């Protein structure tokens, strides 16, 4: 099954959102995956510092434009996770519910 994750427009949207975040928060790492609905793509933005609200504010407009103007279902989920960034093998953080 081909998901939208592989679509060139989705790849461009993912790169744009990641670049937007990295310009302000260079320590963020990402996990990109398709959800249960293969049309939706999720980007976990793992941050070693408590910047989750700032990341949400930063990308909210761009994410909304992608949803409504481009028809792309891409969602960024900022996660405070200092141990994930450090390479610790502790369990992954619980993901916040995203509207």
Secondary structure, 3 states (H helix, E strand, C coil): CCCHHHCHHHHHHHHHHHHHHHHHCCCCEEEEEECCCCCEEEEEEEECCCCHHHHHHHHHHHHHHHHHCCCCEEEEEEEECHHHHCCCCCCCCCCCCCC
